[in-house]
């Protein structure tokens, strides 16, 4: 008989409350945008409601580290916050995942900072 395994966490212990939203830990803008388009407003609202109040403490926590040398849990927290930015306009302003009145317009980012 094998011992039960501990659930794996990706975020720093101080932000374990955000672990249910680990599906938003995405390293690139195209991944975050695709996740936004594939998510319901209820899913984005739940993520926003949980993560937004933690934004300032999370930024203060991340600022303790060198940006080019983030430990993996801190990097995961950073990517989670990037996803929070990605859902902020749909939640706060548009009330829908897509940009309103944009028709079939599409923009691909071809270069972005790697963190």
MIBAPA-28903 format. One record per residue (C-alpha): x, y, z; residue number from 1; chain. Coordinates in nm, 3 decimals, decimal comma. Layout:
((X Y Z) NUM "A");
...
# end
This chain:
((0,000 0,000 0,000) 1 "A");
((0,138 0,341 -0,093) 2 "A");
((0,114 0,645 0,129) 3 "A");
((-0,116 0,923 0,012) 4 "A");
((0,069 1,196 -0,167) 5 "A");
((0,062 1,555 -0,054) 6 "A");
((-0,120 1,786 -0,295) 7 "A");
((0,134 1,979 -0,500) 8 "A");
((0,134 2,352 -0,475) 9 "A");
((0,279 2,591 -0,723) 10 "A");
((0,253 2,917 -0,529) 11 "A");
((0,445 3,044 -0,226) 12 "A");
((0,290 2,930 0,103) 13 "A");
((0,184 3,289 0,178) 14 "A");
((-0,046 3,274 -0,125) 15 "A");
((-0,176 2,918 -0,092) 16 "A");
((-0,531 3,057 -0,082) 17 "A");
((-0,493 3,131 -0,455) 18 "A");
((-0,394 2,774 -0,542) 19 "A");
((-0,749 2,688 -0,665) 20 "A");
((-0,678 2,932 -0,949) 21 "A");
((-0,349 2,771 -1,053) 22 "A");
((-0,497 2,708 -1,397) 23 "A");
((-0,431 3,077 -1,455) 24 "A");
((-0,055 3,034 -1,399) 25 "A");
((0,040 3,080 -1,763) 26 "A");
((0,378 3,198 -1,887) 27 "A");
((0,280 3,376 -2,208) 28 "A");
((0,028 3,635 -2,319) 29 "A");
((-0,119 3,411 -2,591) 30 "A");
((-0,185 3,140 -2,330) 31 "A");
((-0,347 3,390 -2,095) 32 "A");
((-0,561 3,536 -2,374) 33 "A");
((-0,674 3,190 -2,488) 34 "A");
((-0,765 3,104 -2,127) 35 "A");
((-0,965 3,427 -2,100) 36 "A");
((-1,159 3,351 -2,419) 37 "A");
((-1,224 2,993 -2,304) 38 "A");
((-1,347 3,101 -1,960) 39 "A");
((-1,692 3,204 -1,850) 40 "A");
((-1,754 3,537 -1,684) 41 "A");
((-1,839 3,350 -1,362) 42 "A");
((-1,497 3,178 -1,371) 43 "A");
((-1,317 3,505 -1,436) 44 "A");
((-1,517 3,684 -1,169) 45 "A");
((-1,431 3,417 -0,910) 46 "A");
((-1,061 3,443 -0,997) 47 "A");
((-1,073 3,823 -0,990) 48 "A");
((-1,260 3,833 -0,658) 49 "A");
((-1,004 3,604 -0,495) 50 "A");
((-0,687 3,748 -0,649) 51 "A");
((-0,752 4,122 -0,669) 52 "A");
((-0,749 4,180 -0,290) 53 "A");
((-0,415 3,994 -0,281) 54 "A");
((-0,258 4,201 -0,562) 55 "A");
((-0,069 4,454 -0,350) 56 "A");
((0,065 4,199 -0,098) 57 "A");
((0,166 3,974 -0,389) 58 "A");
((0,352 4,256 -0,565) 59 "A");
((0,528 4,346 -0,240) 60 "A");
((0,627 3,981 -0,202) 61 "A");
((0,755 3,951 -0,560) 62 "A");
((0,954 4,275 -0,523) 63 "A");
((1,177 4,104 -0,264) 64 "A");
((1,336 3,901 -0,545) 65 "A");
((1,544 3,980 -0,851) 66 "A");
((1,314 3,972 -1,155) 67 "A");
((1,560 3,768 -1,361) 68 "A");
((1,612 3,513 -1,082) 69 "A");
((1,267 3,439 -0,942) 70 "A");
((1,225 3,110 -0,756) 71 "A");
((0,965 2,892 -0,930) 72 "A");
((0,683 2,957 -0,676) 73 "A");
((0,741 3,332 -0,704) 74 "A");
((0,749 3,308 -1,084) 75 "A");
((0,415 3,122 -1,066) 76 "A");
((0,270 3,401 -0,852) 77 "A");
((0,399 3,657 -1,104) 78 "A");
((0,231 3,472 -1,391) 79 "A");
((-0,090 3,445 -1,189) 80 "A");
((-0,089 3,824 -1,149) 81 "A");
((-0,033 3,866 -1,522) 82 "A");
((-0,349 3,663 -1,574) 83 "A");
((-0,531 3,883 -1,324) 84 "A");
((-0,444 4,181 -1,545) 85 "A");
((-0,574 3,983 -1,844) 86 "A");
((-0,917 3,937 -1,684) 87 "A");
((-0,946 4,281 -1,524) 88 "A");
((-1,099 4,462 -1,821) 89 "A");
((-1,349 4,187 -1,901) 90 "A");
((-1,458 4,180 -1,535) 91 "A");
((-1,446 4,551 -1,452) 92 "A");
((-1,554 4,709 -1,780) 93 "A");
((-1,668 4,489 -2,067) 94 "A");
((-1,863 4,218 -1,879) 95 "A");
((-1,757 3,972 -2,150) 96 "A");
((-1,434 3,789 -2,239) 97 "A");
((-1,389 3,952 -2,580) 98 "A");
((-1,317 4,315 -2,652) 99 "A");
((-1,655 4,470 -2,743) 100 "A");
((-1,713 4,596 -3,095) 101 "A");
((-1,385 4,451 -3,220) 102 "A");
((-1,541 4,218 -3,477) 103 "A");
((-1,291 3,973 -3,619) 104 "A");
((-0,989 4,190 -3,530) 105 "A");
((-0,700 3,999 -3,380) 106 "A");
((-0,359 4,099 -3,250) 107 "A");
((-0,077 3,853 -3,189) 108 "A");
((0,211 3,951 -2,968) 109 "A");
((0,525 3,826 -3,134) 110 "A");
((0,770 3,931 -2,863) 111 "A");
((0,726 3,976 -2,492) 112 "A");
((0,952 3,989 -2,189) 113 "A");
((1,043 3,645 -2,061) 114 "A");
((1,007 3,610 -1,687) 115 "A");
# end
